[in-house]
Amino acid sequence: MTGLGSAFRTLVVAAAAGLLAVTGAVVAPIPPASAAPEPKAPREFVALGSVDRTIVQEMRYSTPHNFVGEPVDGYRQPLCILTRPAAEALHRAQLRLLARGYTLKVYDCYRPQRAVDHFVRWAKDLEDERMKGEFYPLVDKSRLFADGYIAEKSGHSRGSTVDLTIVRLPAVPTRAYVPGEKLTECYAPRAERFPDNSVDMGTGYDCFDTLSHTDDPRIQGEQRANRQLLKGALVEQGFVNLPEEWWHFTFKPEPFPSTFFDFPVARRSVAGH
């Protein structure tokens, strides 16, 4: 009976297939195999908050307040992720600054390659200049690659580079950016540009202008002193500044000097580390 039952079921399936062919009925497609799980960070990566909870985090690329004008690919949560040596070095710098009445504030830390790819696509779209008035008012967008503002690889993707500033305590949170609001040049006087609880560094963060060069001679007085305070605190702990950007520092030696990662910026990427 078992053999007869199996044969009968085979005939039924074949008949149904023939009926579908005759009637033109649509057969539901076979579900695709489950997508491969997203990559996780190596164990050498940590959430900065697990090393130092006092450092302020204002992760700009998870918001629309950046030169692209929208949240950037790969930033699932407003979270700073770094290699552990870089995070621990920031913690040491933070202790020195807290004693002087300041706190560090990070704008960007580890950056996935998919975010860099987003920047490249945006830079090639010469029609999209929605944030030009704040972030690159004097730069022709067609020059972003040639002038070095955008590249196809970023040291941030190696996990030991951080963009940051210092804030005088007590830190008052920066208000949220409202998409479509009037933009002011990033090099305008501090009282005129977008409000930031950072001390006055002479320009805003991610300002595509030569005034952002750390030692630009036009930056003097309190602004220059603030830049030197940030640089001094970080260099003392093993960071190296990028001369073209007062906010950009890389911890040396890097644990991954030649690897560009693409795991998303999310707690799950470092869960259990």
Disulfide bonds with the S-S distance in Angstrom:
Cys80-Cys109 2.04
Cys186-Cys207 2.02
